[in-house]
Amino acid sequence: MKPFDTLAPELARKIDFVLCDLDDTLTSGGRLPAASYAGLEELSGHGKKVIVVTGRPAGWCDMIARFWPVEGVVGENGAFYFRYRRGENRMVREFQRSEGERGRDRERLLGMLAQIRLKYPELRLAADQPFRISDIAIDMCEDVKPLPKAAVKDVAATFGALGAKARVSSIHINAWMGDFDKLSMLSAFLRDEFGMSKSAAKAHALYVGDSPNDEPMFAHFAHTVGVRNIENFAAEMRALPKFITRAAGGQGFLEVAGLLTRAAKPVSPKGGRSRKSSSPRRR
């Protein structure tokens, strides 16, 4: 991983989309600093379209898509994307699984968790679980005593053996039903809302993350950055980002926002944000 400040200015100018994780990428110490939010505003003001890509729940993502200076959110590790069309006063919500499938999935996942708890009775669902619609999240360090790394790895592997898909973030073990991840839904978002092919996205998007559940993006995109705390997981990851910031968490994100905005020209507020005129697909 090269230092991010070695990114060439001419390459920075080609970046149109900034795709970023939330926890421990935009946040620091479990909080969203004012400076991180200001960084999002700066990127938007310089014509960069920001999309948050997170494992956090639908309830949080609806608020982020509606109120934050972003183009939208991919949530619950790729279960859906939300985009608020401000000119139309309308929220676009696209899901990987139908409502009926999601209900059945939750029952299966909770059954799997009950089996796993026979070995690990200390496992607790994350505090944000009531706001989820597709997956379950097991707290591994956010509001509980940190789970040992061996236990985290075993729990994720057991979910996989039982037929679910599981990924580890910096705070949660997420499990869901269905063959999708952050990358698949992010690709659909870029295609449906902006008409971008995968090859165009590779050339004009930059992804910023911090943990193993960001690996699909690190492997796919040409321009990828890890904030410094990715070093906590680097030894167990197969795909690492091309660059790394000098600071961790939100301060690392500010390095990214600062370099990209210095390389770009501000956009007039009258210009607004470009929007695709055609209707999004329906599943």
C-alpha positions in Angstrom: 0.0 0.0 0.0 1.5 3.3 -1.1 1.1 6.5 0.9 -2.1 8.2 -0.4 -0.4 11.6 -0.7 1.6 10.2 -3.6 -1.5 10.0 -5.8 -0.8 12.0 -8.9 -2.9 15.2 -9.2 -3.8 14.3 -12.8 -5.3 11.1 -11.6 -7.2 12.9 -8.7 -8.8 15.2 -11.3 -10.3 12.1 -13.1 -12.1 10.9 -10.0 -15.8 11.7 -10.3 -17.2 9.4 -7.6 -16.0 8.9 -4.1 -17.3 5.7 -2.6 -16.7 5.3 1.1 -17.4 3.0 4.0 -18.9 4.6 7.2 -17.7 3.0 10.5 -14.0 3.7 11.2 -13.6 5.3 7.7 -15.8 8.4 8.1 -16.0 8.0 11.9 -13.4 8.1 14.6 -13.8 6.5 18.0 -17.5 5.7 17.3 -18.4 9.3 16.4 -18.8 11.2 13.2 -16.6 14.3 13.5 -17.8 17.6 12.2 -14.7 17.7 10.0 -15.7 14.4 8.3 -19.1 15.8 7.5 -17.5 19.0 6.2 -15.2 16.8 4.0 -18.4 15.4 2.4 -19.7 18.9 1.8 -16.3 19.9 0.3 -16.3 16.9 -2.1 -19.9 17.7 -3.2 -19.0 21.3 -3.7 -16.2 20.3 -6.0 -18.3 18.1 -8.2 -17.5 14.8 -6.6 -20.4 12.5 -6.2 -20.2 10.6 -2.8 -21.9 7.3 -2.2 -21.7 5.7 1.3 -21.3 2.0 1.2 -21.9 0.4 4.6 -23.1 -2.6 6.6 -25.3 -0.3 8.7 -29.1 -0.8 8.8 -31.8 0.5 6.5 -33.1 2.9 9.2 -29.8 4.6 9.3 -29.4 4.6 5.5 -32.7 6.2 4.9 -31.7 9.2 7.0 -28.2 9.4 5.5 -29.6 9.3 1.9 -32.1 12.0 2.8 -30.1 14.5 4.8 -26.4 14.0 4.1 -24.5 15.7 1.2 -24.3 12.4 -0.7 -25.8 10.9 -3.8 -27.1 7.8 -1.9 -26.3 4.8 0.2 -25.7 1.1 -0.3 -26.6 -0.5 3.0 -26.6 -3.8 4.9 -23.6 -5.0 2.9 -25.3 -4.7 -0.4 -28.9 -5.6 0.4 -30.2 -2.4 -1.1 -29.5 1.1 -2.2 -31.4 4.3 -1.3 -31.2 7.5 -3.2 -33.2 10.6 -2.4 -34.1 12.5 -5.6 -34.3 16.0 -4.1 -35.7 17.6 -7.2 -38.6 15.1 -7.1 -39.0 14.9 -3.3 -38.8 11.1 -3.7 -36.7 8.3 -2.2 -35.7 5.5 -4.6 -35.3 2.2 -2.8 -33.9 -0.8 -4.6 -33.6 -4.2 -2.9 -31.8 -7.5 -3.8 -34.5 -9.6 -2.2 -38.3 -9.3 -2.1 -40.1 -8.5 1.1 -41.3 -12.1 1.4 -37.8 -13.4 0.9 -36.4 -11.0 3.5 -38.9 -12.2 6.1 -38.0 -15.8 5.5 -34.3 -15.0 5.5 -34.5 -13.4 8.9 -36.1 -16.5 10.4 -33.4 -18.7 8.9 -30.6 -16.4 10.1 -32.0 -16.3 13.7 -32.2 -20.1 13.6 -28.6 -20.2 12.6 -27.6 -17.8 15.4 -29.4 -20.0 17.9 -27.3 -22.9 16.8 -24.1 -20.9 17.0 -25.0 -19.6 20.5 -24.8 -23.2 21.8 -21.0 -22.8 21.4 -20.8 -19.0 21.9 -23.6 -18.1 24.4 -22.1 -14.6 24.8 -23.0 -13.5 21.3 -25.3 -10.5 21.2 -27.1 -8.9 18.3 -26.0 -5.3 17.5 -27.9 -2.4 19.0 -28.9 -1.3 15.5 -30.6 -4.7 14.7 -34.2 -3.4 15.1 -33.6 -1.1 12.2 -32.4 -3.8 9.8 -34.5 -5.4 7.1 -32.2 -8.0 5.4 -29.3 -9.2 7.6 -28.4 -9.8 11.2 -25.5 -8.1 12.8 -23.6 -9.6 15.8 -21.7 -7.1 17.9 -18.1 -8.0 18.2 -16.8 -4.9 19.9 -19.1 -1.9 19.6 -21.1 -2.2 22.8 -19.7 -5.5 24.2 -16.4 -6.8 25.4 -14.4 -7.6 22.2 -14.7 -11.1 20.9 -11.5 -13.0 20.4 -10.3 -13.0 16.8 -10.5 -16.8 16.7 -14.1 -16.7 17.8 -15.0 -14.0 15.2 -13.4 -16.1 12.4 -15.2 -19.3 13.6 -18.6 -17.6 13.9 -18.4 -16.2 10.4 -17.2 -19.6 9.0 -20.1 -21.4 10.8 -22.7 -19.0 9.2 -21.2 -19.9 5.8 -21.3 -23.6 6.6 -25.0 -23.3 7.5 -25.8 -21.6 4.1 -25.5 -17.9 4.9 -23.1 -15.3 3.7 -21.0 -13.6 6.4 -18.6 -10.7 6.4 -16.6 -9.1 9.2 -16.4 -5.3 9.6 -14.5 -3.3 12.2 -17.4 -3.7 14.6 -19.9 -6.4 13.5 -20.2 -9.9 12.1 -22.9 -9.5 9.4 -24.8 -12.5 8.0 -27.4 -12.6 5.2 -29.0 -14.9 2.7 -28.4 -14.4 -1.0 -25.4 -14.2 -3.3 -24.7 -10.5 -3.1 -22.2 -8.1 -1.5 -21.4 -4.4 -1.4 -19.9 -4.5 -4.8 -22.8 -6.1 -6.6 -25.3 -3.5 -5.4 -22.9 -0.6 -5.8 -22.4 -1.6 -9.4 -26.2 -1.7 -9.9 -26.5 1.7 -8.3 -23.9 3.3 -10.6 -25.5 1.6 -13.6 -29.1 2.4 -12.9 -28.7 5.9 -11.5 -25.7 7.2 -13.5 -25.6 5.0 -16.5 -22.0 3.9 -15.6 -20.6 0.6 -16.8 -18.2 -1.4 -14.6 -15.3 -0.3 -16.7 -16.2 3.4 -16.5 -16.6 3.1 -12.7 -13.2 1.5 -12.4 -11.6 4.5 -14.2 -13.6 7.3 -12.5 -14.4 6.1 -9.0 -12.3 5.9 -5.9 -13.2 3.6 -3.0 -12.2 4.3 0.7 -12.6 1.6 3.4 -11.0 0.1 6.4 -11.9 -3.6 7.0 -12.4 -7.1 5.4 -15.9 -6.4 4.2 -14.4 -3.9 1.8 -12.4 -6.5 0.1 -14.7 -6.9 -3.0 -14.2 -3.2 -3.7 -10.5 -3.3 -3.1 -10.2 -6.1 -5.6 -12.5 -4.6 -8.2 -11.7 -0.8 -8.4 -8.5 0.5 -9.9 -8.3 3.4 -7.3 -8.7 2.3 -3.7 -7.6 3.7 -0.4 -7.5 2.3 3.1 -7.5 4.6 6.1 -4.6 3.8 8.4 -6.6 1.5 10.7 -6.9 -1.1 7.9 -3.5 -2.3 9.2 -5.5 -4.0 12.0 -6.9 -6.5 9.4 -4.2 -6.4 6.7 -2.6 -9.8 7.7 -5.9 -11.7 7.2 -7.1 -9.9 4.0 -6.5 -11.2 0.5 -7.3 -7.9 -1.3 -5.7 -4.7 0.0 -6.2 -1.2 -1.3 -3.6 0.5 -3.5 -3.1 3.4 -1.1 -3.1 4.0 2.6 -3.6 7.3 4.5 -1.3 8.5 7.2 -4.1 8.9 9.7 -6.8 6.5 10.9 -10.6 6.8 10.6 -12.2 10.2 9.9 -8.8 12.0 9.8 -7.7 9.6 7.1 -10.8 10.3 5.1 -10.0 14.0 5.4 -6.7 13.3 3.7 -8.6 11.8 0.8 -11.2 14.6 0.6 -8.5 17.3 0.9 -6.3 15.9 -1.9 -9.3 15.4 -4.2 -10.7 18.9 -3.6 -7.4 20.6 -4.1 -7.1 18.9 -7.4 -10.6 19.9 -8.5 -12.4 23.1 -9.3 -15.5 24.2 -7.2 -18.9 23.7 -8.9 -21.4 26.5 -9.0 -24.4 25.8 -6.7 -26.6 26.8 -9.6 -25.4 23.9 -11.6 -26.8 21.4 -9.1 -26.1 17.7 -9.4 -26.5 15.7 -12.5 -29.3 13.2 -12.4 -30.2 10.4 -14.8 -33.6 11.2 -16.4 -34.8 7.7 -17.0 -36.7 5.8 -14.3 -34.7 3.3 -12.2 -35.3 -0.4 -12.7 -37.8 -2.3 -10.6 -37.4 -5.8 -9.3 
